[in-house]
Structures are given as C-alpha cells and as structure tokens.
Amino acid sequence: MGKAKTVRTTKFGKTELCLVEHNGRFFGKANGAVIVEGEGADEVWRRLHDRAGDGDARYFGFDGARARFGKFFPEGFLSAYYENRERDYKVKAKVKLDAALPVEAALTNAGVGEAALAAFAGTDLLSPFEKMRVRDTLRGPRADAFVHAAARFTLEGGPAALAAMAAALEPDGANKWTVASYLPFLWRPEIHLFVKPESTREFAERVGHPFSSRYEASLRLPVYDSLLDLARVTMAELARLKPRDHIDIQSFIWVVGSYKTGRDEPAA
C-alpha cells in the first residue's frame, strides 16, 4: 500500500478542505473527514467544494455559485433584468468594435489606435487607472503593434502573439491581463474570456478549479489556457441556465463574487 499524499489544501472560515491521493485514487476531505472520492483530481476537488459549501453563507462549489447567482437574477441569463444590468452594454461595445475595427482588418491596418481606444472606453470593465495606461499605448508609437498582436491572438492564439501584446504594453505599464484579454473577448466572446484577476481567482478557488493557483500576473500562455479551461468547465456546469457565450460566463463570475445581498438584489 502506498502512502497517502496531500495534493491541495485551502481554508474558508472554519472549514479546511484537503485533496489527498492514495494508490492512484483521490479523496476530498472537509475538516479531516472524507466526503467525496474519485479518479480525477480536478473533478474530486470541485465536488468537494460543492459538498462542503452546503451550510456556508457565501458560497462553495458550482451549486453554491448557481444559488448565489439566482439571488440576483432569479430568471437567469435570459431575463430583461440581467440583460440590462450585465449583458447589453458589453454586446453594444462588441457591435461598435466590429463596425469600427473588424478583427480581420485589425491584423494589418495602420492607424487603428483610436478605434481600439473607443472600444476600451465603451465599458467599465477596466478601472480608470487601467484605461489611462492603455490610452497611452493606443495614442503612442506602439498602438498598431498592440492591436495587430491582439487580433492575431484572437484568431490564432499562441505564445508569440501574447508576447507581442506584452511587449507593446509594457513601456506604459499596461501589460495587464485586463488589457490583454479585453479586445479578444469583445471580438470573439464565444472563444475568449475577459479576466479580472482578483474576482476570477476567487471564483476559481471557490469552485475548485486550478486557475486559482496557476494564475500569475505575467502574460504567459499557460495562465490563459487555464483561464479558458475554467470558462469551459463553468459553461458545462451552467448548461441548464443556457449561457450563450463567454459574456454570460464573465458576467456570472462577476456577479457571484462582487454583487452584494440586499443592495444588488432585484426589487420584490
């Protein structure tokens, strides 16, 4: 018999969660008691969060996340209240970007900085400080280099395009995931996901996804690949709510982590 090995631990409040591997099988423990087990580490970790969160006032796992989302949007993604609060302004920003700067044109066209800047101004997804930094890039000599790289990353992915974005943004201190993921998210929301690191990391931790530990601030492809896996898993877990694209996924992550009970709930 092999020795049990601790794979992952975390703690929320008084509940300590632990993932243990023994003889090729994984066991999820809550305060030392095994409550789930299985053959896949990520699956057991997610199920552990679901089970451990039954009595938590915040949320654990996807069951808890769905319940929390339902407090604010009881009719789900297709309600007018959700559309007005979370989706419409992002869709409008996408439509304007597609009209002013289609992704195919952004691959090679020159002088595209102002059109891209208008897209950043169209939402409040970035902080005012981040918008100032990206404005410096998009009104400077590296504007086309950044936009061309963002378009390549949108259509092809890959480390070279991501590195080119980072190189164009770095002199202005704008080489952040919020900036790098913004245009790909608007151009292709069925593929790409906008990431606000703090809320996305907390969400990943609470639902038991490894993005919470794989995240780093530097613009590296393995980090983004883990983010897209989080989006894929979340899309599958929310299937009965019928999310349409990653605009709904990004909104879901933001709502369950940042909305406040009482303040943001719909009027009775």
Backbone as JSON, one array per atom type, in Angstrom:
{
  "sequence": "MGKAKTVRTTKFGKTELCLVEHNGRFFGKANGAVIVEGEGADEVWRRLHDRAGDGDARYFGFDGARARFGKFFPEGFLSAYYENRERDYKVKAKVKLDAALPVEAALTNAGVGEAALAAFAGTDLLSPFEKMRVRDTLRGPRADAFVHAAARFTLEGGPAALAAMAAALEPDGANKWTVASYLPFLWRPEIHLFVKPESTREFAERVGHPFSSRYEASLRLPVYDSLLDLARVTMAELARLKPRDHIDIQSFIWVVGSYKTGRDEPAA",
  "N": [[0.84, -1.2, 0.0], [0.61, 2.18, -0.92], [1.78, 5.37, 0.34], [-0.35, 7.92, 1.54], [-0.75, 11.06, -0.13], [-0.81, 14.52, 0.19], [-2.41, 16.67, -1.97], [-3.59, 19.16, -2.42], [-4.7, 22.0, -0.58], [-7.01, 24.16, 1.12], [-8.64, 26.85, 2.86], [-11.7, 28.05, 4.1], [-13.18, 30.21, 6.19], [-14.17, 28.31, 8.92], [-13.83, 25.88, 7.78], [-11.71, 23.45, 6.6], [-10.37, 22.37, 3.65], [-9.17, 19.56, 1.89], [-7.31, 17.8, -0.5], [-6.44, 14.55, -1.2], [-4.21, 12.08, -2.44], [-4.16, 8.61, -2.95], [-2.83, 5.58, -3.73], [-3.4, 6.01, -6.45], [-6.0, 7.0, -6.42], [-8.28, 9.65, -5.63], [-9.14, 11.63, -2.79], [-11.44, 13.7, -1.18], [-11.4, 15.82, 1.55], [-13.14, 17.34, 4.26], [-12.44, 19.24, 6.93], [-10.93, 17.07, 7.84], [-12.52, 14.81, 7.43], [-13.41, 12.38, 5.04], [-15.36, 13.15, 2.3], [-15.89, 13.02, -0.39], [-14.84, 11.09, -3.24], [-12.8, 9.88, -5.97], [-11.51, 9.31, -9.35], [-10.31, 11.4, -10.71], [-8.35, 14.27, -10.13], [-9.08, 17.07, -10.39], [-11.86, 16.88, -10.74], [-12.71, 15.68, -8.31], [-11.89, 17.64, -6.52], [-13.57, 19.79, -7.25], [-16.08, 18.65, -6.68], [-15.77, 18.32, -3.94], [-15.77, 21.0, -3.07], [-18.42, 21.64, -3.75], [-19.89, 19.96, -1.99], [-18.91, 20.74, 0.53], [-19.82, 23.29, 0.82], [-22.46, 23.41, 1.64], [-23.57, 24.56, 3.98], [-22.53, 27.1, 4.01], [-22.39, 30.65, 4.28], [-21.52, 32.28, 2.25], [-20.4, 31.15, -0.6], [-19.66, 27.9, -1.85], [-18.31, 25.87, -4.38], [-19.93, 24.89, -7.51], [-22.66, 24.47, -7.17], [-23.25, 26.19, -5.04], [-22.48, 28.6, -6.25], [-24.29, 28.82, -8.38], [-26.66, 29.05, -6.91], [-26.2, 31.46, -5.61], [-26.02, 33.27, -7.76], [-28.65, 33.08, -8.59], [-29.97, 34.51, -6.6], [-29.7, 37.14, -7.34], [-30.39, 37.22, -10.02], [-33.02, 35.78, -10.58], [-34.43, 34.81, -12.78], [-32.5, 34.08, -14.51], [-30.1, 34.03, -17.28], [-31.59, 34.95, -19.42], [-33.34, 36.89, -18.66], [-34.87, 40.15, -18.68], [-33.93, 41.87, -16.74], [-31.34, 40.89, -16.15], [-30.2, 41.22, -18.72], [-30.22, 44.03, -18.95], [-28.64, 44.84, -16.77], [-26.15, 43.46, -16.98], [-25.43, 42.37, -19.55], [-26.15, 43.82, -21.96], [-24.61, 46.24, -22.4], [-22.08, 45.26, -22.9], [-22.44, 43.76, -25.21], [-23.18, 45.84, -26.93], [-20.77, 47.27, -26.98], [-19.2, 45.4, -28.28], [-20.48, 45.27, -30.81], [-20.02, 47.87, -31.76], [-17.21, 47.84, -31.89], [-16.78, 45.82, -33.79], [-17.86, 47.08, -36.02], [-16.28, 49.38, -36.31], [-13.68, 48.42, -36.25], [-13.07, 45.64, -37.48], [-11.94, 42.35, -36.65], [-10.37, 41.04, -38.58], [-9.47, 43.14, -40.19], [-7.97, 44.46, -38.3], [-5.69, 42.99, -38.14], [-3.76, 43.9, -39.94], [-4.16, 46.59, -40.72], [-3.15, 50.04, -40.6], [-2.85, 52.76, -38.22], [-4.81, 52.27, -36.24], [-5.23, 52.79, -33.62], [-7.01, 54.71, -32.34], [-9.56, 53.72, -32.91], [-9.51, 51.29, -31.54], [-9.15, 52.29, -28.97], [-11.6, 53.54, -28.5], [-13.2, 51.32, -28.12], [-12.27, 50.37, -25.67], [-13.15, 52.42, -24.08], [-15.83, 51.97, -24.05], [-16.94, 50.37, -22.05], [-17.14, 49.58, -18.51], [-15.33, 47.73, -17.67], [-12.59, 47.86, -17.28], [-10.52, 49.53, -14.88], [-10.41, 53.1, -14.13], [-7.7, 53.84, -13.9], [-6.4, 51.78, -15.31], [-7.46, 52.28, -17.84], [-6.28, 54.72, -18.42], [-3.61, 53.95, -18.73], [-3.72, 52.19, -20.95], [-4.64, 53.97, -22.82], [-2.41, 55.59, -23.17], [-0.76, 53.79, -24.54], [-2.29, 53.29, -26.88], [-2.36, 55.74, -28.08], [0.17, 56.14, -28.75], [3.45, 55.29, -30.15], [3.4, 52.53, -30.31], [0.88, 51.6, -30.82], [-0.32, 50.34, -33.13], [1.19, 47.99, -33.16], [0.36, 46.73, -30.82], [-2.45, 46.36, -31.3], [-2.43, 44.83, -33.66], [-1.18, 42.51, -32.67], [-3.07, 41.74, -30.75], [-5.21, 41.11, -32.41], [-4.12, 38.93, -33.83], [-3.8, 37.15, -31.73], [-6.45, 36.78, -31.02], [-7.5, 35.4, -33.24], [-5.73, 33.29, -33.73], [-4.4, 32.55, -31.39], [-1.72, 31.39, -29.28], [1.71, 31.65, -28.08], [3.43, 33.6, -29.22], [1.93, 35.8, -30.21], [0.76, 36.66, -27.83], [3.03, 37.38, -26.39], [3.89, 39.49, -28.0], [1.84, 41.34, -27.58], [2.32, 41.87, -24.85], [4.88, 43.03, -25.02], [4.34, 45.41, -26.41], [2.7, 46.73, -24.62], [4.08, 46.96, -22.23], [5.99, 49.2, -21.87], [4.33, 51.31, -21.11], [3.29, 50.46, -18.77], [1.02, 48.95, -19.02], [0.74, 46.27, -19.36], [-1.22, 44.16, -18.53], [-3.5, 41.56, -17.53], [-6.16, 42.3, -17.75], [-6.15, 44.25, -19.78], [-4.93, 42.86, -21.92], [-6.73, 40.79, -22.42], [-9.05, 42.01, -23.19], [-9.79, 43.05, -25.86], [-9.71, 40.62, -27.47], [-11.8, 39.27, -26.12], [-14.06, 40.87, -26.73], [-14.05, 40.76, -29.54], [-14.27, 37.98, -30.09], [-16.29, 36.53, -28.29], [-17.25, 33.97, -27.98], [-15.08, 32.39, -27.77], [-12.95, 33.63, -26.29], [-12.13, 34.98, -23.02], [-12.69, 37.64, -20.84], [-10.62, 38.7, -18.2], [-10.72, 39.59, -14.89], [-8.46, 39.7, -12.56], [-8.58, 39.39, -9.61], [-11.3, 38.81, -8.85], [-11.77, 36.64, -10.55], [-9.85, 34.74, -9.79], [-10.69, 34.26, -7.15], [-13.21, 33.16, -7.65], [-12.45, 30.82, -9.05], [-11.07, 29.49, -7.01], [-13.13, 29.03, -5.18], [-14.82, 27.32, -6.57], [-13.21, 25.22, -6.97], [-11.31, 25.07, -9.05], [-8.16, 24.74, -10.77], [-7.12, 27.16, -11.79], [-6.95, 29.09, -9.84], [-4.55, 28.67, -8.48], [-2.75, 28.56, -10.55], [-2.69, 31.01, -11.72], [-0.8, 33.88, -12.65], [0.68, 37.13, -12.71], [2.17, 37.83, -14.96], [2.05, 37.89, -18.54], [1.49, 35.03, -19.76], [1.09, 32.12, -21.76], [0.26, 29.55, -20.59], [-1.18, 30.39, -18.33], [-3.37, 31.71, -19.47], [-4.49, 29.6, -20.91], [-5.35, 28.0, -18.79], [-7.28, 29.7, -17.78], [-9.17, 29.64, -19.9], [-9.91, 26.99, -19.69], [-11.21, 27.06, -17.24], [-13.39, 28.63, -18.07], [-14.56, 26.82, -19.87], [-15.28, 24.66, -18.18], [-17.04, 25.99, -16.48], [-19.05, 26.8, -18.27], [-20.09, 24.27, -18.93], [-21.03, 23.45, -16.42], [-23.05, 25.25, -16.03], [-24.98, 24.59, -17.83], [-27.77, 24.1, -17.8], [-28.75, 26.63, -17.35], [-28.35, 27.86, -19.7], [-26.15, 29.54, -20.86], [-24.98, 31.82, -23.33], [-22.53, 32.55, -24.39], [-19.13, 33.6, -23.68], [-19.53, 36.1, -22.63], [-21.74, 35.85, -20.97], [-20.58, 34.01, -19.19], [-18.45, 35.47, -18.09], [-19.93, 37.49, -16.87], [-21.38, 35.99, -15.0], [-19.31, 35.09, -13.28], [-18.48, 37.54, -12.25], [-20.82, 38.48, -10.99], [-21.42, 36.56, -8.93], [-19.26, 36.92, -7.28], [-19.02, 39.65, -6.69], [-21.43, 41.09, -6.42], [-23.71, 42.39, -3.97], [-25.65, 41.14, -1.33], [-28.93, 42.25, -0.82], [-28.26, 44.98, -1.58], [-27.87, 44.67, -4.39], [-29.84, 42.95, -5.17], [-32.85, 42.22, -7.02], [-35.75, 44.33, -6.92], [-38.57, 43.46, -4.92]],
  "CA": [[0.0, 0.0, 0.0], [1.38, 3.41, -0.96], [1.5, 6.38, 1.35], [-1.23, 8.99, 1.09], [-0.05, 12.3, -0.42], [-1.66, 15.7, 0.12], [-2.26, 17.32, -3.27], [-4.05, 20.56, -2.41], [-5.49, 22.38, 0.6], [-7.45, 25.55, 1.23], [-9.49, 27.04, 4.03], [-12.67, 29.13, 4.09], [-13.79, 30.25, 7.51], [-13.78, 27.22, 9.81], [-13.78, 24.63, 7.02], [-10.44, 23.18, 5.93], [-10.55, 21.42, 2.57], [-7.92, 18.89, 1.57], [-7.36, 16.77, -1.53], [-5.4, 13.56, -0.92], [-4.09, 10.98, -3.41], [-3.7, 7.35, -2.34], [-2.9, 4.45, -4.66], [-4.0, 6.42, -7.71], [-7.36, 7.48, -6.23], [-8.28, 10.94, -4.95], [-10.11, 11.74, -1.71], [-11.67, 15.06, -0.73], [-11.71, 15.87, 2.98], [-13.56, 18.58, 4.89], [-12.06, 19.14, 8.34], [-10.38, 15.75, 8.12], [-13.43, 13.73, 7.09], [-13.57, 12.15, 3.61], [-16.76, 13.31, 1.9], [-16.01, 12.65, -1.81], [-13.67, 10.42, -3.78], [-12.9, 9.58, -7.39], [-10.26, 9.04, -10.05], [-9.74, 12.63, -11.29], [-8.08, 15.25, -9.08], [-9.88, 18.28, -10.55], [-13.27, 16.56, -10.52], [-12.93, 15.48, -6.88], [-11.74, 18.95, -5.87], [-14.81, 20.55, -7.49], [-17.17, 18.02, -5.9], [-15.53, 18.63, -2.53], [-16.27, 22.35, -2.84], [-19.89, 21.6, -3.78], [-20.39, 19.32, -0.77], [-18.5, 21.46, 1.73], [-20.48, 24.58, 0.89], [-23.89, 23.31, 1.91], [-24.02, 25.47, 5.03], [-21.74, 28.32, 4.01], [-23.18, 31.84, 3.99], [-21.06, 32.87, 0.99], [-20.69, 30.03, -1.49], [-18.64, 26.96, -2.26], [-18.68, 24.99, -5.47], [-20.85, 25.39, -8.53], [-24.01, 24.51, -6.61], [-23.36, 27.43, -4.3], [-22.39, 29.73, -7.18], [-25.58, 28.93, -9.08], [-27.66, 29.55, -5.97], [-25.94, 32.88, -5.36], [-26.43, 33.99, -8.97], [-30.11, 33.11, -8.6], [-30.47, 35.55, -5.7], [-29.67, 38.43, -8.04], [-31.08, 37.07, -11.3], [-33.8, 34.55, -10.43], [-34.89, 34.32, -14.08], [-31.34, 33.62, -15.27], [-29.42, 34.82, -18.3], [-32.5, 35.45, -20.44], [-34.26, 37.88, -18.12], [-34.61, 41.54, -19.04], [-33.14, 42.47, -15.66], [-29.95, 40.51, -16.4], [-29.75, 41.86, -19.95], [-29.99, 45.45, -18.7], [-27.58, 45.05, -15.79], [-24.85, 42.84, -17.22], [-25.07, 41.92, -20.9], [-26.4, 44.72, -23.09], [-23.55, 47.21, -22.68], [-20.94, 44.53, -23.47], [-22.8, 43.45, -26.59], [-23.11, 47.09, -27.69], [-19.35, 47.56, -27.2], [-18.73, 44.47, -29.32], [-21.03, 45.68, -32.1], [-19.29, 49.07, -32.19], [-15.85, 47.45, -32.25], [-16.84, 45.09, -35.06], [-18.13, 48.02, -37.1], [-15.18, 50.32, -36.48], [-12.4, 47.74, -36.41], [-13.22, 44.18, -37.53], [-10.69, 41.69, -36.24], [-9.55, 40.73, -39.76], [-8.8, 44.38, -40.58], [-7.03, 44.82, -37.25], [-4.46, 42.22, -38.32], [-2.76, 44.58, -40.77], [-4.41, 48.02, -40.97], [-2.39, 51.01, -39.82], [-3.61, 53.85, -37.64], [-6.02, 51.7, -35.65], [-5.23, 53.04, -32.18], [-8.19, 55.41, -31.84], [-10.72, 52.82, -32.98], [-9.39, 50.36, -30.42], [-9.35, 53.04, -27.73], [-13.04, 53.74, -28.32], [-13.76, 50.08, -27.58], [-11.94, 50.32, -24.24], [-13.97, 53.42, -23.39], [-17.24, 51.61, -24.15], [-17.42, 49.61, -20.9], [-16.44, 49.86, -17.25], [-14.63, 46.51, -17.26], [-11.29, 48.29, -16.79], [-10.53, 50.65, -13.94], [-9.93, 54.34, -14.73], [-6.24, 53.81, -13.96], [-6.02, 50.9, -16.43], [-7.82, 52.97, -19.08], [-5.26, 55.74, -18.66], [-2.41, 53.29, -19.22], [-3.93, 51.69, -22.31], [-4.75, 55.15, -23.68], [-1.04, 55.98, -23.52], [-0.28, 52.88, -25.57], [-3.04, 53.4, -28.12], [-2.07, 57.03, -28.7], [1.61, 56.23, -28.87], [4.06, 54.65, -31.31], [3.22, 51.07, -30.31], [-0.55, 51.31, -30.91], [-0.59, 49.33, -34.15], [1.81, 46.73, -32.76], [-0.52, 46.09, -29.83], [-3.71, 45.95, -31.91], [-2.14, 43.71, -34.57], [-0.94, 41.32, -31.85], [-4.35, 41.34, -30.15], [-6.0, 40.45, -33.46], [-3.53, 37.62, -34.07], [-4.12, 36.29, -30.59], [-7.88, 36.47, -31.11], [-7.78, 34.45, -34.31], [-4.81, 32.16, -33.77], [-3.84, 32.22, -30.1], [-0.29, 31.15, -29.33], [2.57, 32.47, -27.21], [4.08, 34.72, -29.91], [1.02, 36.95, -30.23], [0.61, 37.14, -26.45], [4.28, 38.06, -26.06], [3.91, 40.75, -28.73], [0.98, 42.25, -26.83], [3.03, 42.26, -23.63], [5.98, 43.93, -25.37], [3.79, 46.71, -26.79], [2.04, 47.36, -23.47], [4.96, 47.07, -21.07], [6.58, 50.52, -21.61], [3.34, 52.19, -20.48], [2.77, 49.8, -17.57], [-0.33, 48.46, -19.33], [0.79, 44.83, -19.66], [-2.09, 43.52, -17.54], [-4.46, 40.62, -18.13], [-7.4, 43.02, -18.1], [-5.94, 44.91, -21.07], [-4.62, 41.88, -22.96], [-7.88, 39.92, -22.72], [-10.25, 42.81, -23.47], [-10.17, 43.05, -27.28], [-10.1, 39.26, -27.88], [-13.1, 38.97, -25.52], [-15.11, 41.54, -27.49], [-14.07, 40.27, -30.92], [-14.71, 36.58, -30.16], [-16.71, 36.11, -26.94], [-17.52, 32.55, -27.94], [-13.79, 31.72, -27.56], [-12.08, 34.28, -25.32], [-12.75, 35.41, -21.76], [-12.07, 38.76, -20.13], [-10.26, 38.28, -16.85], [-10.41, 40.48, -13.8], [-7.74, 38.67, -11.8], [-8.98, 39.12, -8.23], [-12.59, 38.12, -8.78], [-11.7, 35.36, -11.26], [-9.11, 33.82, -8.94], [-11.53, 33.85, -6.02], [-14.22, 32.25, -8.19], [-11.8, 29.54, -9.32], [-10.78, 28.83, -5.74], [-14.37, 28.58, -4.53], [-15.43, 26.18, -7.3], [-12.23, 24.14, -7.01], [-10.58, 24.98, -10.32], [-6.75, 25.06, -10.54], [-6.72, 28.51, -12.19], [-6.66, 29.88, -8.64], [-3.13, 28.53, -8.14], [-1.94, 28.7, -11.76], [-2.64, 32.4, -12.15], [0.3, 34.78, -12.35], [0.43, 38.42, -13.35], [2.84, 37.93, -16.25], [1.22, 37.43, -19.65], [2.03, 33.76, -20.24], [0.02, 31.32, -22.34], [-0.34, 28.56, -19.69], [-2.16, 31.05, -17.47], [-4.59, 31.94, -20.26], [-5.08, 28.29, -21.19], [-6.07, 27.59, -17.59], [-8.48, 30.54, -17.73], [-10.15, 29.12, -20.85], [-10.44, 25.75, -19.14], [-12.2, 27.49, -16.26], [-14.58, 29.02, -18.82], [-15.17, 25.6, -20.42], [-15.91, 23.93, -17.08], [-18.18, 26.79, -16.0], [-20.09, 26.68, -19.29], [-20.71, 22.96, -18.78], [-21.74, 23.41, -15.14], [-24.22, 26.13, -16.11], [-25.7, 24.23, -19.06], [-29.24, 24.24, -17.67], [-29.08, 28.05, -17.39], [-28.21, 28.21, -21.12], [-25.29, 30.67, -21.21], [-24.81, 31.9, -24.77], [-21.13, 32.76, -24.76], [-18.34, 33.97, -22.51], [-20.09, 37.3, -21.99], [-22.53, 35.34, -19.85], [-19.69, 33.39, -18.22], [-17.76, 36.55, -17.37], [-20.92, 38.15, -16.02], [-21.66, 35.08, -13.89], [-18.17, 35.14, -12.36], [-18.5, 38.84, -11.59], [-21.99, 38.61, -10.14], [-21.37, 35.75, -7.71], [-18.2, 37.37, -6.41], [-18.98, 41.09, -6.41], [-22.74, 41.63, -6.06], [-23.97, 42.37, -2.54], [-27.01, 40.8, -0.93], [-29.69, 43.42, -0.4], [-28.03, 46.14, -2.45], [-27.95, 44.37, -5.8], [-30.95, 42.07, -5.47], [-33.97, 42.92, -7.67], [-36.85, 44.73, -6.03], [-39.65, 42.45, -4.84]],
  "C": [[0.88, 1.25, 0.0], [0.95, 4.37, 0.13], [0.62, 7.47, 0.76], [-0.44, 10.29, 0.92], [-1.06, 13.44, -0.52], [-1.37, 16.44, -1.18], [-2.57, 18.82, -3.2], [-4.83, 20.82, -1.14], [-5.93, 23.83, 0.46], [-8.35, 25.65, 2.44], [-10.39, 28.23, 3.84], [-13.36, 29.12, 5.45], [-13.26, 29.12, 8.38], [-13.64, 25.88, 9.09], [-12.44, 24.51, 6.3], [-10.67, 22.07, 4.9], [-9.2, 20.86, 2.16], [-8.16, 17.82, 0.52], [-6.16, 15.84, -1.33], [-5.4, 12.5, -2.01], [-3.52, 9.75, -2.72], [-3.93, 6.21, -3.32], [-3.65, 4.81, -5.95], [-5.43, 6.91, -7.62], [-7.32, 8.75, -5.39], [-9.44, 11.02, -3.95], [-10.2, 13.2, -1.27], [-12.13, 15.07, 0.72], [-12.16, 17.27, 3.38], [-13.35, 18.43, 6.39], [-11.68, 17.71, 8.73], [-11.25, 14.58, 7.74], [-13.56, 13.61, 5.57], [-15.04, 12.26, 3.25], [-16.98, 13.03, 0.42], [-14.74, 11.9, -2.2], [-13.89, 10.11, -5.25], [-11.54, 9.42, -8.01], [-9.59, 10.28, -10.61], [-9.56, 13.7, -10.22], [-8.97, 16.48, -9.19], [-11.36, 18.03, -10.28], [-13.57, 16.4, -9.03], [-12.83, 16.79, -6.12], [-12.99, 19.8, -6.05], [-15.96, 19.97, -6.69], [-17.01, 18.29, -4.41], [-16.04, 20.02, -2.19], [-17.8, 22.38, -2.83], [-20.46, 21.07, -2.47], [-20.09, 20.16, 0.47], [-19.26, 22.77, 1.9], [-21.94, 24.56, 1.27], [-24.38, 24.3, 2.96], [-23.28, 26.78, 5.06], [-22.57, 29.53, 3.59], [-22.76, 32.52, 2.7], [-21.38, 31.87, -0.12], [-19.45, 29.18, -1.67], [-19.18, 26.2, -3.45], [-19.66, 25.61, -6.44], [-22.29, 25.39, -8.04], [-24.22, 25.82, -5.86], [-23.32, 28.65, -5.2], [-23.7, 29.92, -7.93], [-26.66, 29.51, -8.17], [-27.46, 31.05, -5.71], [-26.34, 33.72, -6.56], [-27.94, 34.14, -9.01], [-30.71, 34.12, -7.64], [-30.61, 36.88, -6.42], [-30.41, 38.39, -9.36], [-31.89, 35.78, -11.29], [-34.33, 33.99, -11.74], [-33.72, 34.0, -15.03], [-30.84, 34.58, -16.32], [-30.38, 35.47, -19.3], [-33.48, 36.5, -19.93], [-33.88, 39.28, -18.58], [-33.74, 42.22, -18.0], [-31.66, 42.15, -15.84], [-29.41, 41.22, -17.64], [-29.39, 43.33, -19.7], [-28.8, 45.69, -17.78], [-26.21, 44.6, -16.28], [-24.48, 42.62, -18.7], [-25.12, 43.01, -21.97], [-25.22, 45.62, -23.41], [-22.3, 46.53, -23.25], [-21.22, 44.16, -24.92], [-22.72, 44.71, -27.45], [-21.65, 47.47, -27.96], [-18.77, 46.65, -28.27], [-19.21, 44.91, -30.7], [-20.29, 46.9, -32.64], [-17.87, 48.73, -32.62], [-15.83, 46.73, -33.59], [-17.07, 46.02, -36.24], [-16.93, 48.92, -37.38], [-13.87, 49.63, -36.8], [-12.61, 46.22, -36.39], [-11.89, 43.5, -37.27], [-9.79, 41.38, -37.44], [-8.79, 41.98, -40.23], [-7.73, 44.77, -39.57], [-5.72, 44.05, -37.36], [-3.37, 43.05, -39.0], [-2.96, 46.08, -40.92], [-3.55, 48.9, -40.08], [-3.31, 52.08, -39.27], [-4.88, 53.41, -36.94], [-6.15, 52.0, -34.15], [-6.49, 53.67, -31.65], [-9.43, 54.53, -31.88], [-10.69, 51.81, -31.84], [-9.65, 51.06, -29.09], [-10.83, 53.28, -27.46], [-13.7, 52.5, -27.75], [-13.47, 49.95, -26.09], [-12.79, 51.31, -23.45], [-15.44, 53.01, -23.31], [-17.8, 50.81, -22.99], [-16.68, 50.07, -19.65], [-15.69, 48.63, -16.75], [-13.22, 46.82, -16.75], [-11.45, 49.44, -15.8], [-10.09, 51.92, -14.66], [-8.41, 54.38, -14.87], [-5.77, 52.94, -15.13], [-6.34, 51.56, -17.77], [-6.8, 54.06, -19.42], [-4.0, 55.1, -19.26], [-2.59, 52.8, -20.66], [-4.12, 52.85, -23.29], [-3.36, 55.62, -24.11], [-0.48, 55.09, -24.62], [-0.98, 53.14, -26.9], [-2.94, 54.78, -28.77], [-0.57, 57.24, -28.87], [2.12, 55.42, -30.04], [3.86, 53.13, -31.39], [1.75, 50.66, -30.46], [-0.83, 50.2, -31.92], [0.0, 47.98, -33.77], [0.92, 45.98, -31.76], [-1.78, 45.56, -30.48], [-3.49, 44.77, -32.86], [-1.92, 42.42, -33.78], [-2.22, 40.82, -31.2], [-5.22, 40.63, -31.17], [-5.45, 39.06, -33.77], [-3.87, 36.66, -32.95], [-5.59, 35.88, -30.62], [-8.14, 35.35, -32.09], [-6.95, 33.18, -34.23], [-4.33, 31.69, -32.41], [-2.32, 32.13, -30.19], [0.54, 32.11, -28.51], [3.18, 33.69, -27.9], [3.2, 35.97, -29.91], [0.84, 37.52, -28.83], [1.87, 37.89, -26.02], [4.38, 39.4, -26.77], [2.99, 41.78, -28.07], [1.7, 42.77, -25.59], [4.13, 43.27, -23.93], [5.48, 45.33, -25.73], [3.22, 47.45, -25.59], [3.0, 47.7, -22.34], [5.54, 48.46, -20.84], [5.62, 51.5, -20.94], [2.76, 51.58, -19.2], [1.38, 49.25, -17.77], [-0.36, 46.96, -19.6], [0.09, 44.04, -18.56], [-3.04, 42.56, -18.26], [-5.76, 41.31, -18.51], [-7.28, 43.63, -19.49], [-5.75, 43.88, -22.18], [-5.83, 41.04, -23.35], [-9.09, 40.68, -23.24], [-10.68, 42.74, -24.94], [-10.51, 41.64, -27.78], [-11.48, 38.87, -27.36], [-14.24, 39.62, -26.32], [-15.19, 41.02, -28.93], [-14.65, 38.86, -31.02], [-15.13, 36.07, -28.78], [-17.13, 34.64, -26.84], [-16.25, 31.74, -27.65], [-13.04, 32.3, -26.37], [-12.86, 34.78, -24.11], [-11.98, 36.6, -21.2], [-11.79, 38.35, -18.7], [-9.97, 39.49, -15.97], [-9.76, 39.59, -12.74], [-8.29, 38.37, -10.41], [-10.27, 38.34, -8.15], [-12.54, 36.75, -9.46], [-10.93, 34.32, -10.45], [-9.95, 33.34, -7.77], [-12.61, 32.87, -6.49], [-13.61, 30.87, -8.41], [-11.51, 28.78, -8.04], [-12.05, 28.26, -5.11], [-15.03, 27.42, -5.26], [-14.43, 25.05, -7.5], [-11.51, 23.97, -8.31], [-9.13, 25.42, -10.14], [-6.29, 26.42, -11.05], [-6.34, 29.35, -10.97], [-5.19, 29.8, -8.25], [-2.23, 28.71, -9.35], [-1.84, 30.14, -12.24], [-1.31, 33.05, -11.77], [0.1, 36.04, -13.18], [1.07, 38.53, -14.72], [1.98, 37.3, -17.34], [1.86, 36.2, -20.28], [0.89, 32.86, -20.67], [-0.54, 30.26, -21.4], [-1.38, 29.15, -18.74], [-3.47, 31.23, -18.23], [-5.27, 30.63, -20.62], [-5.88, 27.78, -20.0], [-7.36, 28.41, -17.43], [-9.56, 30.0, -18.67], [-10.71, 27.77, -20.4], [-11.46, 26.05, -18.06], [-13.5, 27.89, -16.95], [-15.31, 27.79, -19.36], [-15.92, 24.83, -19.33], [-17.15, 24.68, -16.6], [-19.34, 26.73, -16.99], [-20.83, 25.36, -19.15], [-21.55, 22.89, -17.5], [-23.01, 24.25, -15.16], [-25.14, 25.77, -17.27], [-27.2, 24.44, -18.93], [-29.68, 25.7, -17.61], [-28.92, 28.64, -18.79], [-27.39, 29.48, -21.35], [-25.0, 30.66, -22.71], [-23.36, 31.95, -25.2], [-20.38, 33.16, -23.5], [-18.7, 35.34, -21.95], [-20.92, 36.87, -20.8], [-21.64, 34.7, -18.79], [-18.96, 34.46, -17.41], [-18.71, 37.26, -16.42], [-21.24, 37.29, -14.8], [-20.56, 35.15, -12.84], [-18.19, 36.44, -11.56], [-19.65, 38.94, -10.59], [-21.82, 37.83, -8.84], [-20.27, 36.22, -6.76], [-18.33, 38.8, -5.93], [-20.33, 41.71, -6.05], [-22.96, 41.47, -4.55], [-25.44, 42.06, -2.26], [-27.7, 42.04, -0.38], [-29.52, 44.57, -1.37], [-28.31, 45.84, -3.9], [-29.08, 43.42, -6.16], [-32.09, 42.85, -6.12], [-35.05, 43.26, -6.65], [-37.94, 43.69, -6.06], [-40.86, 42.92, -5.61]]
}
